[in-house]
């Protein structure tokens, strides 16, 4: 958070908006690889001193930390930057639509994906 505005001034808006999904994707893939393919990882990386499930827990921890940090530092800032060129009425209507409808659709979409994966 301390360096977010400085980094945001050095990189483009598009890259800053994409940082959060990219970080979550990379750490999520690593987490599931270490969770699902435990035996194969032990064979491929024989010098791994920790159990793969322990590494998966650490990767999951890093995913939570990095995901929330990049969301608050970059994603939320770029979301607000997108509303700057709009006039006041469009700005308030756009923010309300994005926050209310987008938030609810995101939560329900995530729940549907989780239900599909569990089934």
N, C-alpha and C positions, 0 to 999 in steps of 0.2 A: 504494500500500500504506500510505503514511503517513496518508492521509486517509480510508481505506476504512472504518474503524470509526466515525469521526465522521459520514461521509455515511450509513452504514448506520443510525446512530441517528436521523438526520433523515428518512429515507424509509422506506416500508413494506417488509416482507419480500418481498412479491410483486414490487414494482418492482425491488428489488435483485436478485432471482433472475432477472428478465427482462432486466436490463441487458446481460448477456453475449450472449445470442442476438440481441438487437436491434442491438447494435454490430456483431456479425459479419455480420448480414444487410445492414445499410446499407453497410458497407465492401465486402462481397462483391459486392453489386449494382453499386456504383460501379466496382469493379475489372473486372468482366466487361463492363460497358458500355464502359469505355475500352479494353478489350482487343479486343472483338469489333467495335465500331462506330467504328473509327479514322477512316475517311474521312468518315463522317457528322459526327463531332465537329469535325473541322477546318472543315467547312462551317458548322456551327451556331455554333461559338465561333471566329471568325476571329482574335481577338486572343490566342489561346493561343500562347505563344512556344515552349513545349516540345512535343515530339512526343507524341501521345496514349499511346504505349506507355511513354514515360518517366513520364508521369503515372500510368499503371496500375501501374508498378513502385512508385512512391511510395505509392499507395493500398494496394497489397499489403503494403508495409512497415508502414504504419499499421495495417492489419488485424491483422497479427501482434502488433504492440506493444499495441494497445488490447484485442485479444481476450484475450491472456494476462494483461494487467493487470487487466481486469475479472473474468476468471475467478478469479484468485487473490484479488483484493480483495473481490469480492461473491459470486460463485457458490459458491465453496468455503465461505465463511462462512455463507451462507444454507443450504447443504446440512447443515452441522453444527448450525445452529440448529433445523432441523426435527426432530432427534433428541432435543432437550432434554426434551420432556414424556414421553418413553417411559421405562419402567423399564429396569434394567441388562441383563436378558437380551434384551429386544426391541431395545434400542439396539445391542448387539453383533451380533445376528443381522441387523438391518436394515442396519447399516453394511457388514457382510460381503457381504450380498446386493447392495446397491447398488454397492459398489466392484468386486466380482468379476464378477457377472453383468452389471451395467450397463456396466462398462468394456469387457467383451468384446463385448457386443451393439452398443455404440456403434462400436467399431473395425470389427467385421465389417459393420455397416450402412453405415458410411462407405466401406468397400472395395467393397461391392455397388453403391452409388450411383456411385462412381468408375468401376467396370467398365461400368455401364450407360451412363454419359456417354461413355466411350471407344469403346464399340461403336456 
